[in-house]
């Protein structure tokens, strides 16, 4: 910095609360602590959302409960003349692989099984880790939270596939494809999982962080 000589001595870490500031989690604007609402976007300002974990676990549980029938009930119902064929998410991916569509089958399995289960694990891990003392790896946990937030937009790929197939195949007349009950539960699972991730307050990750190992700080 101009006018300052670098001595090599680490600068003491000062948190926002120690500086008397509170940041808006929506637009990131900093305001004096005690300001009730953000003057830029109107969001409510809190230094820490103490009820964040309660909402995280409640929404996580609802999402997980919806994910179970999403895999048990059929995702697609195909009617051809007098024959009706129903397939689950995994069953449909297996059938696509048997017909040679390995790429599509892999995408569906990855988006419908790997990503949702990974999100459930990641959110649960983050919620548990902020309660654990000396859990460490703060940067890795923040990176994990950002990944969960980023991939949320790709979680509805199964619903998009069902909608596209239903619209295209109806044009042929002899074959009809309708979404099964699993589509409803899968959409619910995705929505509640996204809400669970958004309810998590990432600032709690840094509450026990102290680069000088002087014990937990006030965040």
C-alpha positions as CSV (number, residue, x, y, z in Angstrom):
1,X,0.0,0.0,0.0
2,X,1.2,3.6,-0.7
3,X,2.8,5.3,2.3
4,X,3.2,2.1,4.3
5,X,6.3,0.0,4.7
6,X,5.9,-3.8,4.5
7,X,7.7,-5.3,7.5
8,X,6.7,-8.9,7.0
9,X,4.7,-9.0,10.2
10,X,1.2,-10.6,9.7
11,X,-1.7,-8.1,10.1
12,X,-4.0,-9.1,13.0
13,X,-7.3,-10.5,11.8
14,X,-10.2,-8.3,12.5
15,X,-13.7,-9.7,12.0
16,X,-16.7,-7.7,10.8
17,X,-18.3,-7.9,14.3
18,X,-15.1,-6.7,15.9
19,X,-15.1,-3.8,13.5
20,X,-18.8,-3.0,14.4
21,X,-20.1,-4.0,10.9
22,X,-22.6,-6.5,9.6
23,X,-22.7,-7.6,6.0
24,X,-25.8,-8.2,3.9
25,X,-25.9,-11.8,2.8
26,X,-27.9,-10.9,-0.3
27,X,-25.9,-8.0,-1.9
28,X,-22.7,-8.2,0.4
29,X,-23.0,-4.5,1.3
30,X,-21.5,-3.7,4.8
31,X,-23.5,-1.6,7.3
32,X,-22.9,-0.5,10.9
33,X,-23.9,-3.2,13.3
34,X,-27.4,-2.6,14.6
35,X,-28.8,-1.5,11.2
36,X,-32.0,-3.4,10.9
37,X,-32.3,-3.7,7.1
38,X,-30.0,-3.2,4.1
39,X,-30.4,0.2,2.6
40,X,-29.4,-1.2,-0.8
41,X,-31.6,-4.3,-1.3
42,X,-33.9,-4.2,1.7
43,X,-32.9,-7.5,3.2
44,X,-32.9,-8.1,6.9
45,X,-29.5,-7.7,8.5
46,X,-28.3,-10.1,11.1
47,X,-24.7,-10.8,12.3
48,X,-25.5,-14.5,12.7
49,X,-28.7,-16.3,11.9
50,X,-29.1,-18.4,15.1
51,X,-32.0,-20.3,13.7
52,X,-30.2,-21.1,10.4
53,X,-29.3,-24.7,11.3
54,X,-32.9,-25.5,12.4
55,X,-34.2,-24.5,9.0
56,X,-31.4,-26.3,7.3
57,X,-32.2,-29.6,9.0
58,X,-36.0,-29.2,8.6
59,X,-35.7,-28.5,4.9
60,X,-33.0,-31.2,4.4
61,X,-35.3,-33.8,6.1
62,X,-38.3,-32.9,3.9
63,X,-36.1,-33.0,0.8
64,X,-34.6,-36.4,1.7
65,X,-38.1,-37.8,2.5
66,X,-39.3,-36.7,-1.0
67,X,-36.2,-38.2,-2.6
68,X,-37.1,-41.7,-1.5
69,X,-40.4,-42.0,-3.4
70,X,-38.8,-40.1,-6.3
71,X,-36.7,-43.2,-6.8
72,X,-39.3,-45.8,-6.0
73,X,-42.2,-44.5,-8.2
74,X,-42.1,-44.4,-12.0
75,X,-40.7,-41.3,-13.5
76,X,-42.1,-42.0,-17.0
77,X,-45.2,-43.7,-18.2
78,X,-45.1,-44.8,-21.8
79,X,-48.2,-45.9,-23.6
80,X,-48.0,-47.5,-27.0
81,X,-51.3,-48.8,-28.4
82,X,-52.6,-51.0,-25.6
83,X,-49.3,-51.4,-23.8
84,X,-48.2,-49.3,-20.9
85,X,-44.6,-49.3,-19.7
86,X,-43.5,-47.5,-16.5
87,X,-39.8,-46.9,-15.6
88,X,-38.1,-45.4,-12.6
89,X,-35.1,-43.1,-12.8
90,X,-32.5,-45.8,-12.5
91,X,-34.6,-48.3,-14.6
92,X,-35.0,-45.7,-17.3
93,X,-31.2,-45.0,-17.3
94,X,-30.5,-48.7,-17.5
95,X,-32.9,-49.1,-20.5
96,X,-31.2,-46.2,-22.3
97,X,-27.8,-47.9,-21.7
98,X,-29.2,-51.1,-23.1
99,X,-30.3,-49.3,-26.3
100,X,-26.8,-47.8,-26.7
101,X,-27.4,-44.3,-25.3
102,X,-24.7,-44.5,-22.8
103,X,-24.1,-40.8,-22.7
104,X,-27.7,-39.9,-21.9
105,X,-27.9,-42.7,-19.4
106,X,-24.7,-41.5,-17.7
107,X,-26.0,-37.9,-17.5
108,X,-29.3,-38.9,-16.0
109,X,-27.7,-41.1,-13.4
110,X,-25.2,-38.4,-12.5
111,X,-27.8,-35.6,-12.3
112,X,-30.5,-37.7,-10.6
113,X,-28.5,-39.9,-8.3
114,X,-24.9,-38.8,-7.8
115,X,-25.6,-35.0,-7.5
116,X,-28.7,-35.2,-5.2
117,X,-27.0,-37.7,-2.8
118,X,-23.8,-35.6,-2.9
119,X,-25.8,-32.5,-2.0
120,X,-27.5,-34.3,0.9
121,X,-24.2,-35.4,2.2
122,X,-22.5,-32.0,1.7
123,X,-25.3,-30.0,3.5
124,X,-25.4,-32.5,6.4
125,X,-21.6,-32.3,6.7
126,X,-21.6,-28.5,6.7
127,X,-24.4,-28.3,9.3
128,X,-22.6,-30.8,11.6
129,X,-19.1,-29.3,11.1
130,X,-20.1,-25.8,12.3
131,X,-21.1,-27.4,15.6
132,X,-17.9,-29.4,16.0
133,X,-15.0,-27.8,17.9
134,X,-11.7,-27.4,16.1
135,X,-13.1,-28.9,12.9
136,X,-10.6,-27.0,10.8
137,X,-10.4,-26.9,7.0
138,X,-12.5,-23.7,6.8
139,X,-11.5,-22.9,3.2
140,X,-12.4,-26.4,2.0
141,X,-15.8,-26.2,3.7
142,X,-16.5,-22.8,2.2
143,X,-15.5,-24.2,-1.2
144,X,-17.9,-27.2,-0.6
145,X,-20.7,-24.8,0.2
146,X,-20.1,-22.8,-3.0
147,X,-20.1,-26.0,-5.0
148,X,-23.5,-27.0,-3.5
149,X,-24.9,-23.6,-4.3
150,X,-23.5,-23.7,-7.9
151,X,-24.8,-27.2,-8.9
152,X,-28.3,-26.5,-7.6
153,X,-29.3,-25.1,-10.9
154,X,-28.5,-28.4,-12.7
155,X,-30.6,-30.5,-10.3
156,X,-33.8,-30.4,-12.3
157,X,-32.4,-32.0,-15.5
158,X,-34.7,-35.1,-15.0
159,X,-37.8,-32.9,-15.0
160,X,-36.6,-31.1,-18.1
161,X,-36.0,-34.5,-19.9
162,X,-39.5,-35.7,-19.0
163,X,-41.1,-32.4,-20.2
164,X,-39.2,-32.5,-23.5
165,X,-40.0,-36.1,-24.1
166,X,-43.7,-35.6,-23.3
167,X,-43.9,-32.7,-25.7
168,X,-42.1,-34.4,-28.6
169,X,-43.5,-37.9,-28.4
170,X,-47.1,-36.6,-28.2
171,X,-46.7,-35.4,-31.8
172,X,-46.3,-38.9,-33.1
173,X,-49.8,-39.9,-32.2
174,X,-49.2,-43.7,-31.7
175,X,-47.0,-43.2,-28.6
176,X,-47.8,-41.2,-25.5
177,X,-45.4,-40.3,-22.7
178,X,-46.6,-38.9,-19.5
179,X,-44.7,-37.9,-16.3
180,X,-45.1,-40.4,-13.5
181,X,-45.5,-39.6,-9.8
182,X,-41.8,-39.7,-9.2
183,X,-41.4,-36.4,-11.2
184,X,-43.5,-34.6,-8.5
185,X,-41.5,-36.0,-5.6
186,X,-38.2,-35.4,-7.4
187,X,-39.1,-31.7,-8.0
188,X,-40.0,-31.4,-4.3
189,X,-36.8,-33.0,-3.3
190,X,-34.8,-30.6,-5.5
191,X,-36.7,-27.5,-4.3
192,X,-36.3,-28.3,-0.6
193,X,-32.7,-29.3,-1.0
194,X,-32.0,-25.9,-2.6
195,X,-33.9,-24.1,0.2
196,X,-31.9,-26.0,2.7
197,X,-28.6,-24.9,1.2
198,X,-29.8,-21.3,1.0
199,X,-30.8,-21.4,4.7
200,X,-27.3,-22.3,5.7
201,X,-25.4,-19.3,7.0
202,X,-21.8,-19.7,5.6
203,X,-20.5,-17.1,8.1
204,X,-20.8,-19.8,10.8
205,X,-17.9,-21.7,9.1
206,X,-15.5,-18.9,10.2
207,X,-16.7,-18.5,13.8
208,X,-14.1,-20.8,15.3
209,X,-11.3,-19.7,12.9
210,X,-8.2,-18.3,14.4
211,X,-5.1,-18.1,12.2
212,X,-2.8,-17.6,15.2
213,X,-4.2,-20.6,17.1
214,X,-5.2,-18.5,20.1
215,X,-8.5,-20.4,20.5
216,X,-11.9,-19.8,19.1
217,X,-12.6,-16.2,18.2
218,X,-16.0,-14.3,18.4
219,X,-16.2,-14.4,14.6
